[in-house]
């Protein structure tokens, strides 16, 4: 597969290959509240490295969300790990190294005592690793993982292919977002040929909804409003989804549904999490709108067409419109 810019830098590949010869113990971590790309990246990398004899462990502070537990190896993902048991930490799909939320109580992962590896496709990434695989021209981090595993000589099994394809499928919005490049289609085709199960991915991501989730989406859509400048905005307090027996992760996908409106220049979903924070998801389909720039004003980041931010220690209140209130 060819690209205008190679996804895997040859010098960093040599560094990684040489480092793996030292038989390091590696912990893989990804960002909190993982999406399909984060989970697909960490699980695909975990299975791939383990298959070639690497001592590897995979963790995410929030674990695997229910709607993504169809991904192979999700049962191997842990929430906690002993930071002193590893020589290196491999950050996957993190535009910023603090997105894992481990740094506050596992400071060793960011210290000089740990070799840091960095694989990502976000433009906000500042190449903080000793070894970096950062390619902003990739449609997803799993696309980079796929190329890296092949160059490491990993046999891509159907289970690994399904993990990697799940990340590519979700981060391209089922191949509808602007990041769906010819190279993304080529990678997807290769993964399907290798046994990636696109049918189970599509069913679980977009076509498997519980009653409580649909009730929640109905409430969200009922409360949605569009401002004069074309911002489609809705807020979801914690008590609202809990009253329906739902979880915050049941909101996954509704922002893209909202963003399908022709009237929306951009869409904003504000939701309270279980830890006393407000999280914002931003989307746009308009060529002249950059939601990443908007998210960065609030300490967040992401992509030009899909971004987000978190306001810690806050809640939602509605007067005429939703606003975030600091505790």
C-alpha positions as CSV (number, residue, x, y, z in Angstrom):
1,X,0.0,0.0,0.0
2,X,1.4,3.4,-1.0
3,X,0.9,6.9,0.5
4,X,2.0,10.3,-0.4
5,X,3.7,10.3,3.1
6,X,4.6,6.9,4.6
7,X,2.7,6.2,7.8
8,X,5.7,4.5,9.4
9,X,8.9,6.5,9.7
10,X,11.8,4.3,8.8
11,X,14.2,5.6,11.5
12,X,11.6,5.2,14.3
13,X,10.9,1.7,13.0
14,X,14.5,0.8,13.3
15,X,14.6,2.2,16.8
16,X,11.6,0.1,17.8
17,X,12.9,-3.1,16.2
18,X,16.2,-2.6,18.1
19,X,14.4,-1.8,21.3
20,X,12.3,-4.9,21.1
21,X,15.4,-7.0,20.8
22,X,16.1,-6.1,24.5
23,X,13.0,-7.9,25.5
24,X,11.3,-5.0,27.3
25,X,8.1,-5.2,29.3
26,X,5.6,-2.8,27.7
27,X,2.3,-1.5,28.9
28,X,0.0,-0.2,26.2
29,X,-2.4,2.6,27.2
30,X,-5.0,4.7,25.4
31,X,-7.1,7.7,26.2
32,X,-9.9,7.7,28.8
33,X,-13.5,7.1,27.5
34,X,-12.1,5.1,24.6
35,X,-13.8,5.2,21.2
36,X,-13.6,2.6,18.5
37,X,-10.2,3.8,17.2
38,X,-8.7,3.9,20.7
39,X,-9.9,0.4,21.6
40,X,-9.1,-1.0,18.2
41,X,-5.6,0.4,18.3
42,X,-4.8,-1.0,21.8
43,X,-6.3,-4.4,21.3
44,X,-4.8,-4.9,17.8
45,X,-1.4,-3.8,19.0
46,X,-1.7,-6.0,22.1
47,X,-2.5,-9.1,20.1
48,X,0.0,-8.3,17.4
49,X,3.0,-7.7,19.7
50,X,2.1,-10.7,21.9
51,X,2.1,-12.9,18.9
52,X,5.8,-12.2,18.2
53,X,6.8,-12.8,21.8
54,X,6.7,-9.3,23.3
55,X,5.9,-9.0,27.0
56,X,2.9,-6.7,26.7
57,X,0.0,-5.6,28.8
58,X,-3.0,-3.4,27.8
59,X,-4.9,-0.9,30.0
60,X,-7.4,1.9,29.8
61,X,-8.6,3.8,32.8
62,X,-12.3,3.4,31.8
63,X,-12.1,-0.1,30.4
64,X,-13.9,-1.2,27.3
65,X,-17.3,0.3,26.8
66,X,-20.2,-2.1,26.4
67,X,-20.9,-1.2,22.8
68,X,-17.3,-2.1,21.8
69,X,-17.0,-5.3,23.8
70,X,-17.6,-7.2,20.6
71,X,-14.0,-6.5,19.7
72,X,-11.7,-9.5,20.1
73,X,-9.4,-9.4,23.1
74,X,-11.5,-6.7,24.9
75,X,-11.5,-9.1,27.9
76,X,-7.7,-8.7,28.1
77,X,-8.0,-4.9,28.7
78,X,-7.5,-4.0,32.4
79,X,-8.3,-0.7,34.2
80,X,-5.3,-0.9,36.6
81,X,-1.7,-1.9,36.2
82,X,1.6,-1.9,38.2
83,X,3.6,0.9,36.7
84,X,6.8,-0.5,38.3
85,X,6.4,-3.8,36.4
86,X,7.2,-2.2,33.0
87,X,10.1,-0.7,31.2
88,X,8.1,1.2,28.6
89,X,4.7,2.7,28.0
90,X,3.2,2.8,24.6
91,X,0.6,5.6,24.1
92,X,-2.0,4.8,21.4
93,X,-4.4,7.3,19.8
94,X,-3.6,10.1,22.3
95,X,-3.3,13.6,20.9
96,X,-2.0,14.6,24.3
97,X,-0.2,12.3,26.7
98,X,-2.4,13.4,29.6
99,X,-5.5,12.1,27.8
100,X,-5.0,8.7,29.5
101,X,-5.9,10.2,32.9
102,X,-3.3,7.9,34.5
103,X,-0.7,10.5,35.0
104,X,-2.0,11.8,38.3
105,X,-1.6,8.6,40.2
106,X,0.9,6.7,38.0
107,X,3.5,9.5,37.5
108,X,6.2,7.0,36.6
109,X,4.7,6.6,33.1
110,X,5.8,10.1,32.3
111,X,9.1,10.0,34.0
112,X,12.6,9.4,32.6
113,X,12.5,5.9,34.1
114,X,10.1,4.7,31.4
115,X,10.8,4.6,27.7
116,X,7.8,6.3,26.0
117,X,6.4,5.2,22.6
118,X,3.8,7.3,20.8
119,X,1.5,6.2,18.0
120,X,-1.2,8.6,16.9
121,X,-2.9,10.5,14.0
122,X,-4.1,13.7,15.8
123,X,-2.6,17.0,14.6
124,X,-2.2,18.1,18.2
125,X,0.4,15.5,19.0
126,X,3.8,17.0,19.8
127,X,5.9,13.8,19.4
128,X,6.7,13.3,23.0
129,X,8.0,9.8,22.7
130,X,11.5,8.5,22.4
131,X,10.0,6.5,19.5
132,X,7.2,8.1,17.5
133,X,4.7,6.9,14.9
134,X,2.6,10.0,14.4
135,X,1.0,10.4,11.0
136,X,-1.7,13.0,10.6
137,X,-2.5,11.8,7.1
138,X,-3.9,8.6,8.5
139,X,-7.6,8.2,8.8
140,X,-7.3,6.5,12.2
141,X,-4.7,5.3,14.6
142,X,-5.5,1.7,13.7
143,X,-4.4,2.4,10.1
144,X,-1.0,3.2,11.5
145,X,-1.0,0.2,13.8
146,X,-1.8,-2.0,10.8
147,X,1.2,-0.7,8.8
148,X,3.5,-1.0,11.9
149,X,2.4,-4.6,12.6
150,X,3.0,-5.6,9.0
151,X,6.5,-4.1,9.1
152,X,7.2,-6.0,12.3
153,X,6.4,-9.2,10.6
154,X,3.1,-9.9,12.5
155,X,0.7,-12.3,11.0
156,X,-2.6,-10.4,10.9
157,X,-5.3,-12.8,12.0
158,X,-9.0,-12.3,11.5
159,X,-9.4,-11.2,15.1
160,X,-6.6,-8.6,14.8
161,X,-8.0,-7.4,11.5
162,X,-11.5,-6.9,13.1
163,X,-10.0,-4.7,15.9
164,X,-8.1,-2.6,13.3
165,X,-11.1,-2.4,11.0
166,X,-13.3,-1.3,13.8
167,X,-11.1,1.7,14.5
168,X,-11.0,2.7,10.8
169,X,-14.8,2.3,10.5
170,X,-15.6,4.4,13.5
171,X,-13.1,7.2,12.9
172,X,-14.2,7.7,9.4
173,X,-17.9,7.6,10.4
174,X,-18.6,4.5,8.4
175,X,-16.4,5.8,5.6
176,X,-18.5,9.0,5.3
177,X,-16.2,11.6,6.9
178,X,-13.7,13.8,5.0
179,X,-10.8,11.7,6.3
180,X,-11.9,8.8,4.2
181,X,-9.0,8.8,1.8
182,X,-8.1,6.3,-1.0
183,X,-5.5,4.9,1.4
184,X,-8.2,4.4,4.1
185,X,-10.3,2.4,1.6
186,X,-7.2,0.4,0.6
187,X,-6.5,-0.4,4.2
188,X,-10.1,-1.4,4.9
189,X,-10.1,-3.6,1.8
190,X,-6.9,-5.4,3.0
191,X,-8.3,-5.9,6.5
192,X,-11.6,-7.3,5.1
193,X,-9.5,-9.7,2.9
194,X,-7.6,-10.7,6.1
195,X,-10.8,-11.6,7.8
196,X,-11.9,-8.4,9.4
197,X,-15.6,-8.8,10.1
198,X,-17.2,-5.6,8.8
199,X,-20.7,-7.0,9.3
200,X,-20.3,-7.5,13.1
201,X,-18.6,-4.0,13.4
202,X,-21.4,-2.2,11.5
203,X,-24.1,-4.1,13.5
204,X,-22.6,-3.3,16.9
205,X,-21.6,0.3,16.2
206,X,-24.7,1.6,14.4
207,X,-27.4,-1.0,14.3
208,X,-27.6,-2.5,17.8
209,X,-29.5,-0.3,20.2
210,X,-31.2,-1.1,23.5
211,X,-34.6,0.3,24.4
212,X,-33.1,2.6,27.1
213,X,-30.6,4.0,24.6
214,X,-33.3,4.8,22.1
215,X,-35.4,6.5,24.9
216,X,-32.3,8.5,25.8
217,X,-31.7,9.6,22.2
218,X,-35.3,10.6,22.0
219,X,-35.0,12.9,25.0
220,X,-31.8,14.3,23.6
221,X,-33.4,15.1,20.3
222,X,-36.4,16.6,22.0
223,X,-34.2,19.0,23.9
224,X,-32.0,19.9,20.9
225,X,-32.0,23.5,19.7
226,X,-30.2,25.4,16.9
227,X,-28.8,28.8,17.4
228,X,-29.1,31.7,14.9
229,X,-25.5,31.0,13.7
230,X,-26.3,27.3,13.0
231,X,-24.9,25.7,16.2
232,X,-27.0,22.6,17.1
233,X,-26.6,22.3,20.9
234,X,-27.9,19.9,23.5
235,X,-27.1,19.2,27.1
236,X,-27.5,15.9,29.0
237,X,-27.3,16.0,32.8
238,X,-26.2,12.8,34.6
239,X,-29.6,12.4,36.3
240,X,-31.3,12.4,32.8
241,X,-29.6,9.3,31.5
242,X,-29.5,7.5,34.8
243,X,-33.3,8.0,35.2
244,X,-33.7,5.9,32.1
245,X,-31.3,3.2,33.3
246,X,-28.8,4.3,30.7
247,X,-25.1,5.2,30.9
248,X,-23.2,8.1,29.5
249,X,-21.7,5.8,26.9
250,X,-25.2,5.2,25.5
251,X,-24.9,8.7,24.1
252,X,-22.3,7.4,21.7
253,X,-23.3,8.1,18.1
254,X,-26.1,10.6,18.8
255,X,-23.8,13.6,18.0
256,X,-23.2,12.3,14.5
257,X,-26.9,11.8,14.1
258,X,-27.5,15.4,15.2
259,X,-24.7,16.6,12.9
260,X,-26.5,15.1,9.9
261,X,-29.0,18.0,9.9
262,X,-28.6,20.4,7.0
263,X,-29.4,23.3,9.3
264,X,-26.4,22.6,11.6
265,X,-23.1,24.4,10.8
266,X,-21.7,22.5,13.7
267,X,-23.0,20.4,16.6
268,X,-22.2,20.3,20.3
269,X,-23.2,17.6,22.8
270,X,-22.6,18.5,26.4
271,X,-22.9,15.7,29.0
272,X,-22.1,15.2,32.6
273,X,-20.0,12.2,33.4
274,X,-20.0,10.1,36.6
275,X,-16.9,11.9,38.0
276,X,-18.3,15.4,38.3
277,X,-17.1,16.7,34.9
278,X,-18.8,18.0,31.8
279,X,-17.6,16.5,28.5
280,X,-18.2,18.2,25.1
281,X,-18.3,16.4,21.8
282,X,-18.2,18.7,18.7
283,X,-18.8,17.7,15.0
284,X,-19.2,19.5,11.7
285,X,-19.6,18.7,8.1
286,X,-19.1,22.2,6.8
287,X,-15.8,22.9,4.9
288,X,-15.3,26.3,6.5
289,X,-15.8,25.2,10.2
290,X,-13.0,24.0,12.4
291,X,-14.3,22.5,15.6
292,X,-10.8,21.5,16.7
293,X,-10.0,25.3,17.1
294,X,-13.1,25.7,19.2
295,X,-12.3,22.7,21.4
296,X,-8.7,24.0,21.9
297,X,-10.1,27.2,23.5
298,X,-11.4,25.0,26.3
299,X,-8.3,22.9,26.7
300,X,-9.4,20.1,24.4
301,X,-8.5,19.0,20.9
302,X,-9.1,16.5,18.2
303,X,-9.7,16.8,14.5
304,X,-10.9,19.7,12.3
305,X,-14.3,18.0,11.9
306,X,-14.5,16.1,15.1
307,X,-13.2,17.3,18.5
308,X,-14.0,17.5,22.2
309,X,-13.0,19.0,25.5
310,X,-13.6,18.4,29.3
311,X,-14.4,20.9,32.0
312,X,-13.5,19.3,35.3
313,X,-15.5,19.8,38.5
314,X,-18.5,21.2,36.7
315,X,-22.2,20.5,36.0
316,X,-24.8,21.6,33.5
317,X,-27.6,24.1,34.2
318,X,-30.3,25.3,31.9
319,X,-31.7,28.7,32.0
320,X,-32.7,29.7,28.5
321,X,-29.7,27.7,27.1
322,X,-27.4,25.2,28.5
323,X,-24.2,26.4,30.3
324,X,-21.4,24.8,32.2
325,X,-21.1,25.8,35.9
326,X,-17.9,25.3,37.8
327,X,-18.3,23.8,41.3
